[in-house]
Amino acid sequence: MLDPQTVKAYIEQGLECEHVEVTGDGHHFEAVIVSGAFREKSRVGQHQLVYKVLGDRMREEIHALSMSTLTPEDWEAGRR
């Protein structure tokens, strides 16, 4: 069973991120991911990028992933 820190590490290994938070129960996870790679991508495109980074782990280890993807600018604007 995976822990949230492992999922966080998987994301950070494959995607340059400014910030990543992952919570979950070992099968179902929620993530907040902030990356410059999301610039000029639709929300669907951003999520596809994360799914690509996770690859087969999405079928084999992670049963569900709910995510909020943000550019660094969106993240900073939301923190004000």
C-alpha positions as CSV (number, residue, x, y, z in Angstrom):
1,M,0.0,0.0,0.0
2,L,1.3,3.4,-1.0
3,D,1.6,6.4,1.4
4,P,1.1,10.0,0.3
5,Q,4.8,10.8,0.5
6,T,5.6,8.1,-2.1
7,V,3.0,9.5,-4.5
8,K,4.5,13.0,-3.9
9,A,8.0,11.6,-4.7
10,Y,6.7,10.0,-7.9
11,I,5.3,13.3,-9.1
12,E,8.4,15.3,-8.1
13,Q,10.7,12.8,-9.9
14,G,8.9,13.2,-13.2
15,L,7.8,16.8,-13.2
16,E,9.5,20.0,-12.1
17,C,7.3,21.4,-9.4
18,E,7.2,24.5,-7.2
19,H,4.9,22.8,-4.7
20,V,3.3,19.4,-4.2
21,E,1.0,18.3,-1.4
22,V,-0.5,14.8,-1.4
23,T,-2.9,13.3,1.1
24,G,-4.7,9.9,1.0
25,D,-5.5,6.6,2.6
26,G,-3.2,4.3,0.5
27,H,-5.5,3.8,-2.4
28,H,-7.3,7.1,-2.9
29,F,-5.3,10.3,-3.0
30,E,-5.7,14.1,-3.3
31,A,-3.0,16.3,-4.7
32,V,-2.2,20.0,-5.1
33,I,0.5,20.3,-7.8
34,V,2.1,23.6,-8.8
35,S,4.3,23.5,-11.8
36,G,5.5,25.9,-14.5
37,A,5.0,23.0,-17.0
38,F,1.2,23.7,-16.7
39,R,1.5,27.1,-18.3
40,E,-0.5,27.4,-21.5
41,K,-2.1,24.0,-21.0
42,S,-5.8,23.4,-20.4
43,R,-6.9,21.8,-17.1
44,V,-7.3,18.5,-19.0
45,G,-3.8,18.9,-20.5
46,Q,-2.3,19.6,-17.0
47,H,-3.9,16.4,-15.6
48,Q,-2.8,14.4,-18.6
49,L,0.8,15.5,-17.9
50,V,0.5,14.3,-14.3
51,Y,-1.0,11.0,-15.4
52,K,1.9,10.6,-17.9
53,V,4.4,11.1,-15.1
54,L,2.7,8.5,-13.0
55,G,2.4,6.1,-15.9
56,D,1.5,2.5,-15.0
57,R,1.4,3.4,-11.3
58,M,-2.1,4.8,-12.0
59,R,-3.3,1.3,-12.9
60,E,-1.3,-0.8,-10.6
61,E,-0.7,1.2,-7.4
62,I,-2.9,4.3,-7.3
63,H,-6.6,3.5,-7.6
64,A,-7.9,7.1,-7.5
65,L,-6.2,10.5,-7.7
66,S,-8.1,13.8,-7.4
67,M,-5.9,16.7,-8.2
68,S,-5.8,20.5,-8.3
69,T,-3.2,21.7,-10.8
70,L,-1.9,25.2,-10.8
71,T,0.7,27.4,-12.5
72,P,3.0,29.2,-10.1
73,E,1.2,32.4,-10.9
74,D,-2.2,30.9,-10.1
75,W,-0.8,29.5,-6.8
76,E,0.6,32.9,-5.8
77,A,-2.6,34.7,-6.7
78,G,-4.6,32.3,-4.6
79,R,-2.3,32.8,-1.6
80,R,-2.9,36.6,-1.4
